[in-house]
Amino acid sequence: MKKKESKKILILGGGFGGIRVAKDLARKTSKDISIELISKKSYFEYYPGLYRLVTGASPIEVCVPLHQILPSRVAFHIETILNIDLKNKKITTNKGEHFFDILIIALGSKTTYFNLPGVDTLSLSFKSAREALELRDHIYELFETHAHPSEQELVSHFHVVIVGGGPSGVEVAGDLVAFMKRLAKKSRLEPSLVTIDLIESNPRLLSTLPRKVGERVEKRLRNLGVNIFLNRKLASQEIEEVYLKDMSLKSKTVIWTAGTELSEVVQKIDGISFTPKKRIAVDLTMQIEGYSDIYAIGDVAGTEYSGLAQTAIYDAKFVAQAISDRILNKKTEKYISKKNAFIIPVGDDWGVFVFGKFVIYGRVAYLMRHIVDFMYFATVVSPRKLFSLFFEGWKYRAVKKRKNEGVCEI
């Protein structure tokens, strides 16, 4: 009897989708199937929690080494992907080449600045733990270098402009206004010198959610002291000045949360089609159109709800099952998009939970977000590591340390 040829499954990306599909495949496939994962980072970043790094949380709460998450069956490579050759089933990285039988692209997305002059070099972001910590240090430095001769200069010095009124912009605005006012008091400054502006190009905040939700969140932010500018589009940025279409703002701090796009390595893949939203076109089994055994999941996939962590996890579970079924010559089910719930914290002890028409506001929603964070980590790390993450994070905040060393390689 001829021995069955083993297959090699290669996963690109160590985010929500990459981790979930690796764990599920390790459980669903036989050991003669080789599973490998390539990531440019040695750790997983919990993106929904990155905004908390800006206001003093520890990196240990959002940054976990991948070797502590991935099953021992999964071979892990820390490499930067340079080219994806689907025709020859070959991946080129900074360290060499990898060939595959089955490929899963789960590379996520990156920040885009829409070619606005000056924005990419002068604004700050928190798409990664490194960026979030740079933003946090920048905020601290504002309060360490505030020896200005006039009150007018102080107002400009502590003026923060946040671009983008989606979930990320709302979350950081709600946290940052209270955080900076606390720092002002500690620095013996008048808290009213702190100004937080939130700029949104749409006529309301959280434009993908029901109108009443955006209006309620807007009211909450205004009560916290955040100035909100709707129907405003950023035109350009220069040092200490931001230009909108119809006004300008004096500020040393511009935080960009307004948009994402696929990485260059995905955009330049030969022979694939993209959707109108510039995501990879996939069929009803999540395979890239025109290719067999090559899948796209999460942010890169052109599905209805792509761009969310929940969608990446859902896609990963589906693809792991689809690959397992194909290997066992079973019928593959068709992909059905799944509507997601949103839990958005807005300042201390207040949040909003949205699932379809069902909405909860207040402290309950805020606590639900922390429960969801805890439950997610419970699925990817051991119980011992889980409690260590949250205990060390609590201890870090309790002593109000400025820097964190040796927690993750950022």
Residue pairs with C-beta under 8 A, 6 or more apart in sequence:
4 32
6 32
6 33
6 34
7 33
7 34
7 101
7 102
7 327
8 33
8 34
8 36
8 99
8 100
8 101
8 102
9 25
9 29
9 33
9 34
9 35
9 36
9 100
9 101
9 102
9 103
9 104
9 323
10 36
10 37
10 38
10 91
10 98
10 100
10 102
10 103
10 104
11 18
11 21
11 22
11 35
11 36
11 37
11 38
11 74
11 104
11 106
12 18
12 37
12 38
12 81
12 84
12 91
12 103
12 104
12 105
12 106
12 107
13 37
13 38
13 39
13 105
13 106
13 107
13 108
13 298
14 37
14 39
14 41
14 43
14 44
14 66
15 44
15 45
15 47
15 106
15 107
15 108
15 298
15 312
16 47
16 298
16 309
16 312
16 313
16 316
17 104
17 106
17 108
17 297
17 298
17 312
17 313
17 315
17 316
18 37
18 39
18 104
18 106
18 316
19 44
19 66
19 69
19 70
19 316
19 380
20 312
20 313
20 316
20 317
20 320
21 104
21 106
21 297
21 316
21 317
21 319
21 320
22 35
22 37
22 70
22 71
22 74
23 69
23 70
23 71
23 380
24 316
24 317
24 320
24 321
25 33
25 35
25 320
25 323
25 324
26 35
26 71
26 73
26 74
27 71
28 320
28 321
28 323
28 324
29 35
29 323
29 324
29 327
31 73
33 327
34 75
35 73
35 74
35 75
36 74
36 75
36 76
36 77
36 98
37 66
37 70
37 74
37 75
37 76
37 77
38 77
38 79
38 81
38 91
38 93
38 98
39 66
39 76
39 77
39 78
39 79
40 78
40 79
40 80
40 81
41 66
41 78
41 409
42 65
42 66
42 67
42 78
42 409
43 63
43 64
43 65
43 66
43 408
43 409
43 410
44 63
44 64
44 65
44 66
44 69
44 380
45 62
45 63
45 128
45 129
46 61
46 62
46 63
46 64
46 373
46 376
46 377
47 62
47 127
47 309
48 309
48 373
49 57
49 61
49 62
49 373
50 62
50 126
50 127
50 128
50 129
50 132
51 126
51 132
51 168
51 171
51 172
51 175
52 61
52 62
52 175
53 59
53 62
53 126
53 129
53 132
53 133
53 136
54 126
54 132
54 135
54 136
54 139
54 172
54 175
54 176
54 179
55 136
55 175
55 176
55 179
56 136
56 179
56 397
56 400
57 393
57 396
57 397
58 392
58 393
58 396
58 397
58 401
58 404
58 407
59 129
59 133
59 404
59 407
59 408
59 410
60 389
60 392
60 393
60 396
60 404
60 407
60 408
61 389
61 390
61 392
61 393
62 129
63 129
63 407
63 408
63 410
64 377
64 380
64 381
64 385
64 389
64 408
65 408
66 76
67 76
68 381
68 382
68 385
69 380
69 381
70 76
77 93
77 95
77 98
79 93
79 94
79 95
79 96
80 93
80 94
81 91
81 92
81 93
81 107
81 265
82 92
82 93
82 94
82 265
83 91
83 92
83 265
83 268
84 91
84 103
84 105
84 265
84 266
84 269
85 91
85 92
85 270
86 103
86 269
86 270
86 271
86 272
86 288
86 291
86 294
87 270
87 271
89 99
89 100
89 101
89 103
90 97
90 98
90 99
90 100
91 97
91 98
91 99
91 100
91 103
101 293
102 293
102 294
102 295
102 323
103 293
103 294
103 295
104 295
104 296
104 297
104 319
105 266
105 280
105 288
105 294
105 295
105 296
105 297
105 300
106 296
106 297
106 298
106 300
106 312
106 316
107 262
107 263
107 265
107 266
107 299
107 300
108 263
108 298
108 299
108 300
108 312
109 260
109 261
109 262
109 263
109 299
109 300
109 307
110 127
110 260
110 261
110 262
110 263
111 125
111 127
111 256
111 259
111 260
111 261
112 259
112 260
112 261
113 119
113 120
113 123
113 256
113 259
114 258
114 259
116 234
116 235
116 236
116 237
117 236
117 237
118 236
118 237
118 238
119 234
119 236
119 237
119 254
119 256
122 237
122 238
122 239
122 254
123 163
123 237
123 254
123 255
123 256
124 131
124 134
124 135
124 138
124 253
124 254
124 255
124 256
125 131
125 135
125 255
125 256
125 257
126 132
126 135
126 168
126 172
126 255
126 257
127 260
128 410
129 408
129 410
130 410
133 410
135 255
138 253
139 176
139 179
139 180
139 183
139 253
140 183
140 402
142 157
142 158
142 252
142 253
143 183
143 184
143 186
143 187
143 189
146 154
146 157
146 158
146 187
146 189
148 154
148 157
151 193
154 189
154 193
155 193
155 195
155 250
156 240
156 250
156 251
156 252
157 193
157 252
158 180
158 184
158 189
158 193
158 194
158 195
159 195
159 197
159 249
159 250
159 251
159 252
159 253
160 176
160 180
160 194
160 195
160 196
160 197
160 251
160 253
160 254
160 255
161 197
161 199
161 242
161 249
161 251
161 253
161 254
161 255
162 169
162 172
162 173
162 176
162 196
162 197
162 198
162 199
162 254
162 255
162 257
163 169
163 199
163 234
163 254
163 255
163 256
163 257
163 258
164 199
164 200
164 256
164 257
164 258
164 259
165 198
165 199
165 200
165 202
165 204
165 205
165 206
165 207
165 228
165 230
166 205
166 206
166 207
166 208
166 257
166 258
167 206
167 342
167 344
168 257
169 198
169 200
169 255
169 257
169 258
170 198
170 205
170 206
170 217
170 221
170 344
170 346
171 344
171 345
171 346
172 255
172 257
173 196
173 198
173 221
173 226
174 220
174 221
174 224
174 226
174 345
174 346
174 347
174 350
175 345
175 347
176 196
177 194
177 196
177 224
177 225
177 226
177 347
178 224
178 347
178 348
180 194
180 196
181 191
181 194
181 225
184 190
184 191
184 193
184 194
185 191
194 225
195 227
196 225
196 226
196 227
197 226
197 227
197 228
197 229
197 249
197 251
198 205
198 221
198 226
198 227
198 228
198 229
199 229
199 232
199 234
199 244
200 207
200 228
200 229
200 230
200 231
200 232
201 231
201 232
201 233
201 234
201 258
202 230
202 231
203 230
203 231
204 211
204 214
204 215
204 218
204 230
205 214
205 217
205 218
205 221
205 228
205 230
206 213
206 214
206 217
206 344
207 214
209 342
209 354
210 354
210 357
210 359
212 359
213 352
213 354
213 359
216 352
216 361
217 344
217 346
217 352
218 228
220 346
220 347
220 350
221 228
221 346
221 347
222 228
224 346
224 347
229 244
232 244
232 245
232 246
232 247
233 244
233 245
234 242
234 243
234 244
234 258
235 243
235 244
235 245
236 243
237 243
237 254
240 250
240 251
240 252
241 248
241 249
241 250
241 251
242 248
242 249
242 251
242 254
260 299
260 307
261 267
261 278
262 278
262 279
262 280
262 299
262 300
266 280
266 300
271 290
271 291
272 280
272 281
272 288
272 289
272 290
272 291
273 280
273 281
273 289
273 290
274 280
274 281
274 302
275 281
275 302
277 302
279 299
279 300
279 301
279 302
279 303
279 306
280 288
280 296
280 300
280 301
280 302
281 288
281 289
281 302
282 288
282 289
282 295
282 296
282 301
282 302
282 303
282 335
283 289
284 334
284 335
285 322
285 332
285 334
285 335
286 295
286 296
286 297
286 301
286 303
286 315
286 318
286 319
286 322
286 335
287 293
287 294
287 295
288 294
288 295
288 296
293 326
295 319
295 322
295 323
296 302
297 312
297 315
297 316
297 319
298 306
298 311
298 312
298 315
298 316
299 306
299 307
299 312
300 306
301 315
303 311
303 315
303 335
303 337
304 337
305 311
305 337
305 338
305 339
305 340
306 315
308 340
310 338
310 340
310 341
311 338
311 340
314 338
315 335
318 333
318 335
321 333
322 332
322 333
324 330
325 331
325 332
325 333
326 332
339 355
339 356
340 355
341 353
341 354
341 355
342 352
342 353
342 354
342 355
343 351
343 352
343 353
343 354
343 365
343 368
343 369
343 372
344 351
344 352
344 354
344 365
344 369
345 351
345 365
345 366
345 369
346 352
349 363
349 366
350 361
350 362
350 363
350 365
350 366
351 361
351 362
351 363
351 365
351 366
351 368
351 369
352 359
352 360
352 361
352 365
353 359
353 360
353 361
353 364
353 365
353 368
360 368
374 386
374 390
377 386
377 389
378 386
381 389
396 404
